[in-house]
């Protein structure tokens, strides 16, 4: 789940959403791009903003702000898309700022419930010298029903 380097270091791609720091395991992230126009995807779950065309591949864009309960925000030139792989598909996450790769001791990663009980979509929490970083769990982003709706909506795009 979390990339291990050397003996006990993990590498995470860190980013900001609404002032909060999140990270994804480096091996799950394909690239970080400037934000591009998002096309609507009819019949997709509400947690999906739409899709982008990434070199001929249709990639769903997740509405992370909505899922985390943050207020809506316009996306512009300062926004980025983190292109990452869940176990089921490639996804794009709009983020306010890309912070780069951070390394932390694997032993420093704590289960999310031990620090923030009830927080969803988070695989772990790591305390860095300058604050907490929440490790996002892409595989937990969609419920089974939302995953089914997204798959059907994407298949509808192909026809």
Secondary structure as GFF3:
##gff-version 3
##sequence-region A 1 159
A	DSSP	beta_strand	4	5	.	.	.	ID=ss1
A	DSSP	beta_strand	9	17	.	.	.	ID=ss2
A	DSSP	beta_strand	20	25	.	.	.	ID=ss3
A	DSSP	three_ten_helix	26	28	.	.	.	ID=ss4
A	DSSP	beta_strand	29	34	.	.	.	ID=ss5
A	DSSP	beta_strand	48	54	.	.	.	ID=ss6
A	DSSP	beta_strand	57	62	.	.	.	ID=ss7
A	DSSP	alpha_helix	64	67	.	.	.	ID=ss8
A	DSSP	beta_strand	80	85	.	.	.	ID=ss9
A	DSSP	beta_strand	90	95	.	.	.	ID=ss10
A	DSSP	beta_strand	97	105	.	.	.	ID=ss11
A	DSSP	three_ten_helix	106	108	.	.	.	ID=ss12
A	DSSP	beta_strand	109	110	.	.	.	ID=ss13
A	DSSP	alpha_helix	112	115	.	.	.	ID=ss14
A	DSSP	beta_strand	122	128	.	.	.	ID=ss15
A	DSSP	beta_strand	131	136	.	.	.	ID=ss16
A	DSSP	three_ten_helix	138	140	.	.	.	ID=ss17
A	DSSP	alpha_helix	144	158	.	.	.	ID=ss18
###
